[in-house]
Amino acid sequence: MILFAYKFLTFFLGVVAVLGPIGAVLAMIFAPTVAAPMLSNLTYRFLQCKVCMVVAAFIVASIVSFWIGNRDAYQRGVDDTVAKIARADKKLVDRAKRARSALLKCQEQNMVWDQSTGSCR
């Protein structure tokens, strides 16, 4: 019974190893005697296939270029947004400084600043 379970498990993990990388990792952990020859054979066939290598290189290049382009576009967006906020903040700070200087001039003349009209009385 144990031998049957072991054979079934190694067969199942071998099949799963062909279906995906997670299965390959599991097969290498739980049944390396079955998985290693299968994976080495698949790796050898993949490396001998020129079309497969070109397709894999194209996929890798596409993913890397997308990642780099996306990161650069994101950073440009962040920089533009920060620059816009800084310009708006500078305008508000300048406006507050002008209002403060008008208030100080009003107080120097011993007058009262009327907030509702924005003038000195």
C-alpha positions as CSV (number, residue, x, y, z in Angstrom):
1,M,0.0,0.0,0.0
2,I,2.8,2.5,0.9
3,L,4.6,1.7,-2.3
4,F,1.5,2.3,-4.4
5,A,0.9,5.6,-2.6
6,Y,4.5,6.6,-3.2
7,K,4.3,5.7,-6.9
8,F,1.0,7.6,-7.3
9,L,2.4,10.6,-5.5
10,T,5.5,10.7,-7.6
11,F,3.4,10.3,-10.8
12,F,1.0,13.0,-9.7
13,L,3.8,15.4,-8.7
14,G,5.6,14.6,-12.0
15,V,2.4,15.5,-14.0
16,V,1.9,18.7,-11.9
17,A,5.6,19.6,-12.5
18,V,4.9,19.7,-16.2
19,L,1.9,21.9,-15.7
20,G,3.6,24.8,-13.9
21,P,6.4,26.2,-11.8
22,I,4.7,25.7,-8.5
23,G,4.3,22.0,-9.3
24,A,7.9,21.9,-10.3
25,V,9.0,23.2,-7.0
26,L,6.7,20.8,-5.1
27,A,7.9,17.9,-7.2
28,M,11.6,18.8,-6.5
29,I,10.8,19.0,-2.8
30,F,8.7,15.9,-2.5
31,A,9.9,13.6,-5.3
32,P,13.2,14.8,-6.6
33,T,14.1,11.4,-8.1
34,V,11.2,11.7,-10.5
35,A,11.1,15.5,-11.1
36,A,14.8,16.2,-11.7
37,P,15.1,14.0,-14.9
38,M,11.8,15.4,-16.2
39,L,12.8,19.0,-15.6
40,S,16.3,18.6,-17.0
41,N,14.9,17.0,-20.1
42,L,12.4,19.9,-20.5
43,T,15.1,22.4,-19.9
44,Y,17.4,20.8,-22.4
45,R,14.6,20.7,-25.1
46,F,13.8,24.4,-24.3
47,L,17.4,25.5,-24.7
48,Q,17.6,23.6,-28.0
49,C,14.5,25.3,-29.4
50,K,15.5,28.5,-31.1
51,V,12.0,29.7,-31.6
52,C,11.3,29.1,-27.9
53,M,14.3,31.1,-26.9
54,V,13.3,34.0,-29.2
55,V,9.8,34.0,-27.8
56,A,11.1,33.8,-24.2
57,A,13.5,36.7,-24.9
58,F,10.7,38.7,-26.4
59,I,8.4,38.1,-23.4
60,V,11.2,39.0,-21.0
61,A,12.1,42.2,-23.0
62,S,8.4,43.2,-23.1
63,I,7.9,42.7,-19.3
64,V,11.1,44.6,-18.5
65,S,10.4,47.5,-20.9
66,F,6.8,47.8,-19.6
67,W,8.1,47.8,-16.0
68,I,10.7,50.5,-16.8
69,G,8.3,52.6,-18.8
70,N,5.6,52.3,-16.2
71,R,8.0,53.3,-13.4
72,D,9.3,56.3,-15.4
73,A,5.8,57.5,-16.3
74,Y,4.7,57.2,-12.7
75,Q,7.7,59.2,-11.5
76,R,7.1,61.9,-14.1
77,G,3.5,62.1,-12.9
78,V,4.5,62.4,-9.3
79,D,7.1,65.1,-10.2
80,D,4.5,67.1,-12.2
81,T,2.0,66.9,-9.4
82,V,4.5,68.0,-6.8
83,A,5.6,70.9,-9.0
84,K,1.9,72.0,-9.5
85,I,1.3,71.9,-5.7
86,A,4.5,73.8,-5.0
87,R,3.5,76.5,-7.5
88,A,0.0,76.7,-6.0
89,D,1.5,76.8,-2.5
90,K,3.9,79.6,-3.5
91,K,1.0,81.7,-4.8
92,L,-0.9,81.2,-1.6
93,V,2.1,82.0,0.5
94,D,2.7,85.2,-1.5
95,R,-0.9,86.2,-1.2
96,A,-0.8,85.6,2.6
97,K,2.4,87.7,2.8
98,R,0.8,90.6,0.9
99,A,-2.2,90.4,3.2
100,R,0.0,90.3,6.3
101,S,2.0,93.3,5.1
102,A,-1.2,95.3,4.5
103,L,-2.4,94.4,8.0
104,L,0.9,95.5,9.5
105,K,0.8,98.8,7.6
106,C,-2.7,99.4,8.8
107,Q,-1.6,98.7,12.4
108,E,1.4,101.0,12.1
109,Q,-1.1,103.8,11.2
110,N,-3.1,103.0,14.4
111,M,-6.1,102.0,12.3
112,V,-8.2,98.9,12.3
113,W,-8.4,96.3,9.6
114,D,-11.9,95.5,8.4
115,Q,-12.0,91.8,7.5
116,S,-15.3,92.0,5.7
117,T,-14.2,94.8,3.3
118,G,-10.5,93.9,3.3
119,S,-9.5,97.5,4.0
120,C,-8.0,99.6,6.7
121,R,-10.2,102.1,8.6
